[in-house]
Structure formats: structure tokens, C-alpha cells
Amino acid sequence: MRLIKLDGCKTGTRLGKSIYQENGRVLLTKGTYLTDSLIRKLMNFNVSTVYVEDEMSEGIEIVDSIPEELRVEAMNVITEGLDDIAGLNPYKSKLEHMAKSGRAVRSMQKIYKDILCSLTENRIALNLLATTKVYENHVYTHSLNVSIYACQLAIENGLPLKNIEEIGLGAMLHDLGKIYIPREVLNKPGKLTEDEYEQMKSHCELGFDHLKRIHELPLTVAHCALQHHERIDGTGYPRGLQNNEIHKYAKILSVADVFDAVTSHRDYRPAMLPHQGLEILYSGSGTQFESNQIQLFKNCIAIYPPGLTVKLNDGRTGIVSKYNFNAVGRPEIRILTDEEGLEITPYEMDLSLKEYLTVEIVEADALL
């Protein structure tokens, strides 16, 4: 099985995984053979990548850290929860305010416990990068991804269950303040003006001010919204906190937040390759981020997961066939074409071996 861009699919391509709408309904089931009309239908639903089964990817096993059905359900819960909480009017009756916020918080807590259960049961490298993509509001998608990354990182830190659940809820709500930022600023394709940048930075305090009034939430959750852009050298915002002035949750959250942000497509910039996202974190190791958090994060996520179609710096293309835990950015590749782009008899290349140290992944189109 492999992940490819939808626009690269041809009539007769067999789906390897079912495709879901944002509401959880199945668009197409696993095993369906695509036709031109079905491909157009998927494009109309903003589907950009799909898993397919074919001879060249035979035997490549895809193991999901989070089942697709749970991911879709979590996406709905976060979307509805953020909208409900952001729309709360503190000047309405206290009982009405508490009832609506309470329902949203309980729904998020429940779905996060399901995510936590899935991650603890499936002790594999976390794979959020190679997933079937249906373009949604990136604030909601980012909130889900960061909550999953942060959950895994909190587990790696050996934190108690109560703390992991608080971090997860804080991650789901960390960008609540962005809902109040004008869309033209949030999605501006060019560089922000100084005033626009100040407006963007205000999302931390906007989220905090809203969340601290919700009695069902621990104050630490509100501080996740406030502090996730703080950096240990004091160069972050909104308060320029340093080292131990920053809450432990925010230190974990900042690593997950930055990695997902830079490896995700946005209207104003393309996604970085996963190893480039890690390089961003390492460039701030010990200054912006705690070094041990970056190391723990690197050890628990699948940088180039199996099934991903990649291009190498010498022109060859192939499919990631095996993940190397001891060399996360150097997986095993099933080579499909030579340096000239011509199809060949497939063979395996382990990028972690010394003889291939000069060979690098330069493109993974299904991630971009």
C-alpha cells in the first residue's frame, strides 16, 4: 500500500483505505476501483491524497497510530468544541454559559481519552504525516495534530495520566484565540505587516482570557493557550518568559506546535519535509526549546513512514518500505525508477547504511 496524490490516480486504481468526509460519513470504501467520475467527486470534496494498493507497493504494511474513524470523530469534536467555546458570551446567564462550555469540555475530554488509549495500545512510531488528506480549516486540523503529538510526547516524558490529559486538552484549545483573528490576516499569503503581526500574536492572550473563565477547565489548560509561543531564552511571546517561568506543559506543547506547523501545507507557504521540520527544532535546541524534549519527540514519531512515495537527490523514486527507528530520517526505500526516471525492477535501499549516506530524500509529494 502507498500514499499518492489524488491527481496522480488513474482509472482502475484500487483504494487501500476508506475515505471519510468531515462529518464521518464514508465517501468511498476500501477496495473501490477508481473511475474518472469518482476521482472528480473526491476532488470536489477537497480530497488531495489517497492510499492505493498496487503491485509495486505489495507487502508494504501501513499501521495507523490513530484509527481513521477515531481521527474523523476527533476532528468533529474539536471543530464543534472550538466553535462552541469561542461563541460563548460571558454576559449571558451563568447557567447557560456553564452548560454549553461544560458539554464542549466533556466531549473533548472523552475523545482525548480515546486518543490516549489508542496511543498506549499501539506502541509504534507516531504517524500523522502520511494520512489521507481532506483539506479543512487548518486551525482545527492543527489543533488535532498538536494534541496527538503532545499526547505522545507527554507519554514519553513519563507524566502521570492526569497531566497527560490536561496537556491534551490544552493542546486541543491552544489556538482558540486564532478564531478571533481576521481570516485575511490569518491566511495572508505574503509577509505580515508589523500591525498584522501584533494582531496575530494576540491570539495567545485572546485564548487565555476566554479559557480562564470556563470553570470546567483547569487553569493550566488556559496557560497552554497563553504560553505555547514562549521560548526558554526569553525570545517568545506574549510575555517573554524564560526557562522555569514557562509551564512544563507549554514546553512540551511548543515542540509539537512548531513541528506540525512547519510540516503542514498553508495557503501562504508549502509544507517542509519532515527532516527539515526536525532541523528547525534542533536549530533552537537549548535556546528556544528544551533539548531533551526534541530528542524524545524525534524518538517517538515516524519522520518518513511506510507507504510514502519519495524522490531522492540522485533522481531515483520509490516508496518507503520500512521505518528505521535508529535513523528516523533514513528509512528503507523500495526503488521504482532509476536516475533517468525510467521504471526498473524494484529493489530495496536502506538509507541508514554507510554506502548510501550521500543519498537523501528531497521530495515527498503527498506531504506537500
C-alpha positions in Angstrom: 0.0 0.0 0.0 1.2 3.5 -0.7 0.1 7.1 -0.3 -0.2 9.2 -3.5 -1.6 12.5 -4.7 -5.2 12.2 -6.0 -4.3 14.0 -9.2 -1.8 11.1 -9.9 -4.5 8.5 -9.8 -5.7 6.7 -12.9 -8.9 4.8 -13.8 -8.6 1.4 -12.3 -6.6 2.4 -9.2 -7.7 0.4 -6.2 -8.2 2.3 -2.9 -6.2 0.9 0.0 -8.2 2.7 2.7 -11.7 4.1 3.0 -12.1 7.9 2.6 -14.2 9.8 5.1 -16.0 13.1 4.9 -15.5 15.7 7.7 -18.8 14.5 9.2 -17.6 11.0 9.5 -19.5 9.5 6.6 -17.7 7.2 4.2 -17.1 8.8 0.8 -15.6 5.7 -0.7 -14.8 2.3 0.8 -11.5 0.4 0.8 -11.1 -1.7 -2.3 -13.1 0.6 -4.6 -11.7 0.8 -8.1 -11.5 4.5 -9.0 -13.0 5.9 -12.2 -12.7 9.4 -13.7 -16.0 10.4 -12.2 -15.1 9.1 -8.7 -11.8 11.0 -8.9 -13.6 14.2 -9.8 -16.0 13.5 -6.9 -13.1 13.2 -4.5 -11.6 16.4 -5.8 -14.9 18.2 -5.3 -14.7 17.1 -1.6 -11.2 18.6 -1.4 -9.5 15.2 -1.0 -5.9 15.6 -2.1 -4.2 12.3 -1.2 -5.3 8.7 -1.0 -3.9 5.3 -0.1 -3.8 2.8 -3.0 -3.0 -0.8 -3.4 -0.9 -2.0 -6.4 1.8 -4.4 -7.3 4.7 -2.0 -6.7 3.7 -1.5 -3.1 2.7 -5.1 -2.4 3.7 -6.2 1.1 4.2 -2.7 2.5 2.2 -2.6 5.7 0.6 0.6 7.0 0.0 0.7 10.7 -2.1 3.6 11.9 -1.2 5.1 15.3 -4.7 6.6 15.4 -7.5 4.7 13.5 -9.0 6.8 10.7 -12.5 6.6 12.3 -11.2 8.0 15.6 -9.3 10.7 13.8 -12.5 11.8 11.9 -14.6 11.7 15.1 -11.9 13.7 17.0 -11.9 16.3 14.2 -15.6 16.8 14.5 -15.4 17.1 18.3 -12.7 19.7 18.1 -14.4 21.7 15.4 -17.7 21.8 17.3 -16.0 22.3 20.6 -13.8 25.2 19.5 -16.8 26.9 17.8 -19.0 26.4 20.8 -16.4 27.8 23.3 -15.4 30.7 21.0 -19.0 31.6 20.6 -19.8 31.7 24.3 -21.0 35.1 25.6 -19.9 35.7 29.2 -22.7 38.2 29.6 -25.4 35.7 29.1 -26.8 33.8 32.0 -24.2 32.0 34.1 -26.1 28.7 33.9 -26.4 28.8 30.1 -22.7 29.7 29.8 -21.7 26.8 32.1 -23.9 24.3 30.4 -22.6 25.0 26.9 -19.0 25.2 27.9 -19.3 22.0 30.1 -20.7 20.0 27.2 -17.8 21.1 24.9 -15.2 20.3 27.5 -16.6 16.9 28.3 -16.7 15.9 24.7 -13.1 17.0 24.2 -12.0 15.1 27.3 -13.8 11.9 26.2 -12.3 12.0 22.7 -8.8 12.7 24.1 -9.1 9.7 26.4 -9.9 7.6 23.3 -6.8 9.0 21.5 -4.6 8.4 24.6 -5.9 4.8 24.8 -5.1 4.2 21.1 -1.6 5.6 21.5 -0.8 3.5 24.6 -2.2 0.3 23.0 -0.4 0.9 19.7 3.2 1.4 20.8 4.6 2.3 17.4 6.2 5.4 15.9 3.6 8.1 15.6 2.5 8.7 12.0 0.4 11.8 11.4 2.3 12.9 8.3 1.2 10.2 5.8 -2.5 10.4 6.1 -5.3 10.7 3.6 -5.8 14.5 3.4 -9.2 16.3 3.1 -8.5 20.0 3.3 -10.2 21.5 6.2 -9.9 24.6 8.3 -6.2 24.4 9.3 -6.8 25.8 12.8 -8.9 22.8 13.7 -6.7 20.3 11.9 -3.6 21.8 13.5 -5.3 21.6 17.0 -6.0 17.9 16.5 -2.5 17.1 15.3 -0.8 19.1 18.0 -3.0 17.3 20.7 -1.8 13.9 19.3 1.8 14.9 19.1 1.7 16.4 22.6 0.0 13.3 24.0 2.7 11.1 22.6 5.4 13.4 23.9 3.8 13.6 27.4 3.8 9.8 27.4 7.5 9.7 26.5 8.1 12.2 29.4 6.6 9.6 31.8 4.0 12.0 33.1 1.0 10.9 35.2 -2.3 10.3 33.5 -3.9 13.4 34.9 -1.1 15.6 33.5 -1.3 13.9 30.1 -5.0 14.5 29.9 -4.5 18.2 30.9 -1.8 18.6 28.2 -4.1 17.0 25.6 -7.0 19.3 26.4 -4.6 22.3 26.5 -3.3 21.3 23.0 -6.8 21.0 21.6 -7.6 24.5 22.8 -4.2 26.2 22.4 -5.1 28.1 19.2 -8.6 29.1 20.3 -7.6 32.7 20.0 -7.0 32.4 16.3 -10.7 32.1 15.7 -10.9 35.8 16.7 -8.2 36.8 14.2 -9.5 38.2 10.8 -9.2 35.5 8.1 -7.4 37.9 5.8 -4.6 38.2 8.4 -4.7 34.5 9.4 -4.3 33.3 5.8 -2.4 36.2 4.3 -0.1 34.8 1.5 2.6 37.4 1.9 4.6 38.7 4.8 2.6 40.3 7.6 2.9 44.0 8.3 4.1 45.0 11.8 0.5 45.7 12.8 -0.8 42.4 11.4 1.9 40.5 13.2 1.0 42.1 16.5 -2.6 41.2 15.7 -1.6 37.6 15.1 0.4 37.4 18.3 -2.7 38.5 20.2 -4.2 35.0 19.8 -2.3 33.8 22.8 -3.9 36.2 25.2 -7.3 36.1 23.5 -7.4 32.4 24.0 -6.2 32.6 27.6 -8.7 35.3 28.5 -11.6 33.2 27.2 -10.5 29.9 28.6 -9.7 31.1 32.1 -13.4 32.0 32.6 -14.5 28.4 31.9 -14.9 26.8 35.3 -14.7 23.2 33.9 -11.1 23.8 32.8 -8.0 23.7 34.9 -6.1 27.0 34.7 -3.2 25.1 33.3 -5.2 24.5 30.2 -5.7 28.2 29.7 -1.9 28.7 30.2 -1.3 26.3 27.3 -3.0 28.9 25.1 -1.1 31.7 26.7 2.4 30.2 26.7 2.8 27.9 23.7 4.8 30.6 21.8 7.1 31.4 24.8 10.7 30.3 24.3 13.2 29.3 27.1 15.7 32.0 26.1 13.0 34.7 26.5 12.6 35.5 22.8 9.0 34.2 22.6 5.7 36.0 23.2 3.4 37.4 24.6 5.3 37.9 27.9 8.9 36.9 27.0 9.1 34.3 29.7 12.3 32.3 30.3 13.2 28.8 31.4 11.3 27.8 34.6 8.9 30.8 34.2 7.3 28.7 31.4 5.0 25.9 32.4 6.1 22.3 31.7 3.0 21.8 29.5 3.9 24.8 27.3 7.4 23.5 26.8 6.0 20.2 25.5 3.4 21.9 23.5 5.8 24.3 21.8 7.7 21.4 20.2 4.6 19.7 18.9 3.1 23.0 17.7 6.2 24.1 15.7 6.7 20.7 14.1 3.1 20.4 12.9 3.0 24.0 11.7 6.1 23.8 9.5 5.3 20.3 8.1 1.7 21.3 7.1 0.6 23.0 3.9 -0.7 26.5 4.3 -2.1 28.9 1.7 0.8 31.2 2.2 3.6 28.6 2.1 4.3 25.0 1.2 5.0 22.3 3.8 8.5 21.4 4.8 9.8 17.9 4.5 9.7 16.1 7.9 13.5 16.0 8.4 13.6 19.8 7.7 10.9 20.3 10.4 13.2 18.4 12.8 16.1 20.6 11.7 14.0 23.7 12.7 13.6 22.2 16.2 17.2 21.3 16.5 18.3 24.7 15.4 16.5 26.0 18.5 17.7 23.2 20.8 18.8 24.6 24.2 17.8 28.2 23.3 14.1 28.1 22.2 13.2 24.6 23.1 14.4 22.1 25.8 16.9 19.7 24.2 15.5 16.7 25.9 12.0 17.4 24.6 13.3 17.5 21.0 15.1 14.2 21.5 12.1 12.5 23.0 9.9 13.9 20.2 12.4 12.6 17.5 12.3 9.1 19.0 8.6 8.7 19.0 7.4 10.0 15.6 7.7 8.4 12.2 9.5 11.0 10.1 9.2 9.1 6.8 6.5 6.4 7.5 6.0 3.3 5.3 3.8 3.9 2.2 5.2 7.3 1.4 6.3 8.0 -2.2 9.6 9.8 -2.2 12.2 11.2 -4.7 15.9 11.0 -3.9 18.6 13.6 -4.7 20.0 11.4 -7.5 16.7 11.3 -9.3 15.5 7.9 -8.3 12.0 7.5 -6.9 10.5 4.9 -4.6 8.2 4.0 -1.7 9.2 4.0 2.0 9.0 0.3 2.8 10.4 0.2 6.3 10.9 2.6 9.1 14.3 2.8 10.8 14.0 3.5 14.5 17.7 4.1 14.9 17.9 6.5 12.0 14.5 8.2 11.8 15.3 10.3 8.7 16.9 7.4 6.8 14.2 4.8 6.1 14.4 1.8 3.8 13.1 2.6 0.3 11.7 0.3 -2.4 13.3 1.9 -5.5 10.9 2.0 -8.5 12.7 4.2 -11.1 16.3 4.9 -11.9 18.2 8.2 -12.1 16.6 9.0 -15.5 13.1 8.3 -14.3 12.8 5.0 -16.1 10.8 2.2 -14.5 13.0 -0.7 -13.3 12.7 -4.0 -11.4 12.1 -2.8 -7.8 14.8 -3.3 -5.2 15.3 -2.2 -1.6 17.7 0.5 -0.5 18.4 1.1 3.2 19.4 4.8 3.6 20.8 4.1 7.0 23.7 2.1 5.6 27.0 3.8 5.2 27.2 3.3 1.4 24.1 5.4 1.0 25.0 8.3 3.3 25.1 10.8 0.3 21.6 9.8 -0.8 18.8 12.0 0.6 15.1 12.3 0.3 14.4 15.6 -1.4 10.7 15.3 -2.2 7.6 13.6 -0.8 4.8 15.0 -2.9 1.9 13.5 -0.9 3.1 15.6 2.1 3.3 18.9 0.3 
